[in-house]
């Protein structure tokens, strides 16, 4: 059968319904606990028949010595009173109690009908006896020349279960509404701010990122409002960042595309002698535009993203692979690149972000350093921190411009190097994902510039055996590379 709309509403998870179910479970557990306690008390009473023995003792000590008629009258009156009370009270077995009065010589002065003809009891104490084919609990006490026997029907353990249930049902049913109603009202009133929050969110315009300003008075809900306001603020900043990125990208792509169009027009109208030069210029324009698009895609992938997936690697091996990839460009410009590191450096790291950091720092050095320059890359890990340094002896960066070099599309004044000014922006975004930071300092031999990167380091299991005592310097590019 297909569920109706009302059934679907009832089948949905609900805090109020969950509260009712929790209270039912709590009452069920309380019921079981009271049942166990009643049963244990019952078993304790059965084990020594304390109540029944007390009745026999009080009755025996009340009887007058030597006055049989009065003693019989007292026993008969007690028997009548006890059985009348049993018939009115809710007891598991409504059968009458049995009484017997004997003197110490064995003469029976009184016996309930079922006890007539039964042998006299043995001695004082309590026991289970069988009368007319049924079990009875018996207590006997001797005092003032009389032996009094009081018997009550023996009750089976299973027969006590419905009796205990009946005894507990009434107070539990009375208590349940008085517990449930206040709890339900408290939950319903407590959830009202959540409904207000829901209505406030639904009523907002798609471009409204202002704080909710609901002023929730419950301490448990205030963090929720604060978290939602923080989410709105992050969404607002993210949208602004995205708009600014699109605008900057459109602005920066305009020039490379215009150059491509101009070179394509030149190639289309070039003569046979001019065609190779025009084709080479077009290829360079296309390569520059392609490089810009790739940088934009990398920046977009890093911008606002969470932490990437870390994997176990040897950072020294990974860094060498990046340096080998940059070697041809450095060799074309006559730049010598060297690498200083331990023999191994096992770690767990987001390698996509680490590649972006090292590759863009190297490309930045190769782009701005003149021929014959040196670039030294150093990698080391200690004290839970990983340090990467890329230093050169090139023209350096003027102090006033050091605060702006990580801005998107910013290029230093008077620079002749090609590029869009995105490399160091990509480095900063990648470091945000790696939870690291970068600092600018002096370069080699007091010239150039040095970029120092520090990252939190999760060393691999083989860290202790992997570190080398000394650093290894290896030239990987440049005119003097081996």
N, C-alpha and C positions, 0 to 999 in steps of 0.2 A: 504494500500500500504506500502510495506516495505521500510524504508528510505535508500537511497543510502549513499555511503561514503561521498560524498560532502554535502549531507543534514545533516549527522551526525556532520560534522565539523561545519556547520553553526548553528546547534542546541546546540552545546556546549557553556557553559558560556564563554564570552569574555569581557575583560576590555574595549577594543576599541569599541565593539558593545554596551556595557553598557554606554560608554561615549556618543556615538551618540544618544542613546535613552534618556539619561539625557538631552542632548542639545535640542532634540525635545520636551521633556516635558517642559524645561525652555522656549523655544520659544512659545510653546502653552500657558503657563501661562502668558508670556509677552503679547501675542496676546489678551488673555482674558482681561488682565488689561487695555490695550489700548482701547479695545472695550468698556469696562465699562466707561473709562474716556471720550471717544468720545460721548457715549450715555448721560452721565451726562451733558456734555457741551451742547449737543443738547437740552436736556430738559431745561437747564437753558436759552438758547436762546429762546426757544418756550414760556417759562413762561412770558417773558417780551417783546419779539419781538424787542429787542434793535436795532438790525441791520436794520430791516425794518422801525422802527420809525425814525432812524437816516436818512435814505434815504428820507422819507417824509419830515422831518424837513429841510434838506439841500436844497431839491428841492423847497419847499415853500418859503424859505428865499432867494432863487436865483431869483425868478420871479419878474419882474418889476411891480410896482403898477399902475393900470389903463391902462396898455398896453396889451389888451387881445391877440392880434395877436402874439406878441413876447412871451407872457406867454405860449400860445398853442404850439408855435414852440419849445420852450424849453422842455415842457412836452413830445411832440411827439419824439423829438430827444433823450431824456433820456429813453423813453420807447423802442425805437428802439435799443439803445445801450445796455441796460440791457438785453433784450430778445436775441439779437445776442450773447452776452456773455454766456447766459444760454444755448444756443444751442451748443456752442462749449465746454463748461465746463461739467465735469461729475457730474450731479446733480441727486438726486433720482427721481425727477418728472420733465420731460422736458417741461411741459406746460408753456406758456408765463405768465409773470407778467402782471397785469392789472393796468392801471393808470386812474385817474379821476380828472378833474379840475373844481371846482365850485367857483363862487364868493360868498361872504358872504350873498347875497340876494337869493341864491338858483339857480342862472342861471348856467347851465352846459356849460362850454366852450369847454371841450374835455372829451371823455370817450372811453375807449377801446370797441371794438365791443360787447364783452360779457356783458359790463356794461350799454350799451345803453338801455334805458327803465327801468333800475333799480332805485329805490328811492335813493335820496341823503343820504349820511351817516349822523348819528346823530350828534355827536360832536367829538372834538379831543380825541385821545387815540388809543388803539389797541384792537382788538377783532377778533373773528372767525366769518366769515360771509359765507353765502351760495350763490353761483352764478352758475346759470345754472345747478343746482342739484349737485354741487361739493363744498367742503369746501375750503375756502381761508382764509389765515391770512391777516388781514387788519390793516393798520396804517394810521391815519388821523392827519394832522397838519395844523393849520391856521396861516398865516402870510402875511403881506403886502396886505391885502384885498382878499386873496385867501385861499381856502380850498383844500388841496391836499390829495388825497387818493391813497395809493399804496397797491396792493394786490399781494400776492404770493401764489402758490398752497400749501395747508396744506399737510404735509407729515405724514403718519402713522408711529408709532414706529417700527412696523415690517418691513416696507419698508426701514428703515434706516440700518437694520442689513446687508443686502447684500451690501449696499453702503459703510458702514464702512469697511467691509471685503475687498472690491475692493480697497479702499484707502490704507489699511494696507498691502495688499498682496505684492505689488511691493517692498517697502522698506524692508519687512521681508525676502523676497526671495533673495534680494541683500545682506543683512547682514548675512544670515545663512552660506554661504560658507566661508566668511571671519572669522567667529567665529569658525566654525567646523574644518577647515583645520589646523590652528595653534594648536588647542587643540588635534586633532588626531595625528599630528606630535610629539607634546610634550609627549603624552602617549606612542606612539610607540618607541621614543628614550628613554623614561624613563624606558620602560620594557626591553630594550636591556640588561642591567645588569642581570636581572632575567634569560634571555635566556642563558647568559654566565654562570651564576651559575648552571643552569640545565645541560649544556654541561660539565661543570667541574665535577659535581657529577657523571654523566653517564660515564665519561672517567676514573674515579678512579678505582684502583684495589680493590678487596673485602677486602684485609687486609691493605689498606692504610688509616690510621687515622690521617695523618698529616693535619695541618690547610690549608684552601683553598687558602689564600693569594691572593685574587682577587683585593683588594684595591678598593672597590666600592666607588665612589666619592659622591654619593647621601646620604645625612644624613639619609633619611628614610630607606635606604637599609643596612646601616652599622650595625644596631642592628641585622638584619637577618643573616648577615655573621658571626657576633660575636656569635650569638646563635647557628648557625650550627657548628662553630668551637668548641664551648663548648660541643655540643652534641657528636661530634667526640671524644673529649678528654674523656668524660664520657664513651663512648663506648669502647675506648681503655683501660681505667682503669678497666672497667667491664670485658673485655675479659681477661686482665692480672689476675684479681682477680679470674675469673672462672678457668683459666688454673692452677693458683697456688693452688686453692681449690681441683681440681681434682688430681693434683700431690700429695698434702698432704694427701688427703683421701686415695689414692691408697697405699701410703707409710704406713699410720697408720692402714689400714685394713689388711695389709700383716701379721702382727704379730698375731692379734686375730684369723685370719683364719688358720694360721699355728698351733696355739695352739689347735683350734677345731679339725684340722686334726690329730694332735698328740694324743689328748685325745680319738678321735674316734678309732684310731689305737690301742691305749692301751686298750680301752673297748672291741674291737673285739678279742684281744688276751688274755684278762684277764681270770684268773680262777674264780671259784665260789666264793672264799674268797675275791678276789680283785675286783670283778665286782661292788659292791655297791660304793666303793671309786672311781673307774674309772668313773662310771656313774655320780656321784656327781661332779667330776672334769669336765666332759664334759658339764654338765648342766651349771656350772659356766662359762665355756669358751663361750658357746653359749649365755648366758645372757650378758656377757661383750661385745661380738661382736654385739648383738642386741642393746645394749645400745649405742654403738659407732655409729651404723647405724642411730639410732633414733636422736642422737645429730647432725650427719651430715645432716640429712634431715631438722631438725629444723634450723640449721645454713644456709642451702641453701634457705629455705623459707624466712628467715629474711634478707639475704644478698642482698643489692641493691633494696629491695622492698620499695614501697611508704608507706604512712600512712595507717594503717588498719582501719577497721570500728569501730568507737567508739560507745559505748552503755552506757546507764544509769545503774549504779550498786551501791551497797553499798560495798565500798572497804574493810571495816572491815570484812564483811561476806565473801567476796571472799578470803581475806588473811587467815582467819581462816580455810577455806576449804583446802587451800594449806598446811597450817601447819598440819592439821589433816592427809593429805595424806602422809606427810613426817614423821609423828610420829612413825610408826613402825620401820623405819630404825634407827631413833634416839634412840628409846628404845632398839633396839638390841645392839647398841654401848654404851648404858648407858649415853647418852647425854641428858641434860635437856634443853628444848626449851620453852621459855616464850614469851608472846605477850603483848605489851603495845600499846594501841590505845584509841581513843574516843569510845563511845558506837556505833556511826554510823558515816559514812563518805561518803555521797552521792557524786557521780562524774560521768562524762562522760569520758570514757577511752577505749583505745584499749586493751581489756582484754587478748587477746592471747599473746601480747607482755609483758604485766604486769605479767602474769603467768610465762613466760619464765624467767623474771628477778628474781622474788622472789623464784621460785622453784630452779633455778640453784645456787643462793646464799646460800640457805639452804643446798642443796646437797653438795656444796663445803665445808661448815662448818662441816657437818656431816662426810665428807670424811677425813678431815685433822685434826679434833680435837680428842684428845685421850679420852678414856672412863672417865666419871666423869666430863667432861667439861660442860660449860653453853653457850647457845646461846640465845641472846635477840633480838627479832624483834620488832621494834618500827615504828608506822605509824601515821603521823599527817599531817594536811593541814592547811595552813594559808597564807594570802597575795598572793593568786593566785599561790602558789607553793605547791606541794605535796612532802613530805619528807619520805623516807623509809630507815631505818637503820637496818643492820644485823651485830651484834657485837658478838664476842666470846672471850673466855679466853684461846684459844689454843696456838699452837706454834708460830703463827703469820707469817708474811712474811718479810724477810730481806729487808732493804731499797734498795739495789742494784737491787733486783728482782721485785720491785713494778711497774716499768715501763713496764715490760714484761709479767706480769701475764695475760693480756688480749689478748696476741697473741695466734693464733691458735696452738694447739698441744704443747704449752709450759707448762712444769711441772717443779716446783722448784727443785733445786738440793738437793739430799739426801732424797727426799720424798719417803715414802713407801706406800702411798695410791694408790689404783687402780684408773684408769681413763685415758682418752685420752688427757686431757688438753683442752677441748672444752667448758667447762661450762661457764667460764668467758668471752670467745669470744662470746658465745650466748648472754650473758648479755649485752655486748657492742653493738651488732647488734640490739638487741631489744630496747635498749635505743636510738639508732639512729632513729628508727622508731617512738619512743615516743617523740623525740626532748628533751630528758633529758640528764643528765650527772651523772657520778659516781666518787666518791673520796674515797681514802683509808686513814684511820686514826687509832688511837689507839683503842684497843678492850676494854674488861671489866677489871676493876681493874688494868689498866696499862699493861695488857698482851694481847696476841692474836692480832686480827685485826678487824677493823670495816669498813664496806662498807656503804657509805652514798649516796643514790640515790635521786636526785631532778628532779621533772617533772613539766611541766606546768599543772595546775589544772583547769578544767572546772567543777565547783561545780554544783550539781543538784539543782532543784528548792527548795528542802526541806532542803537546807544547814543550814539556820539559826536555824531551830528547831531541826536539827539532831545532832549538835555538843554537846558534853558533856563538862562540865566545867573542869572535871578532867580526868586523864588517868586511864584506867583499865588494870591491869596486870593479865594475865591468863596463867597458865602453861598448855601446850598442849601436851608435850611429855617428855619422860625421866623417870628416875626411881622414881622421886618424884612427878610426875604428878598425879593429883587427878583423 
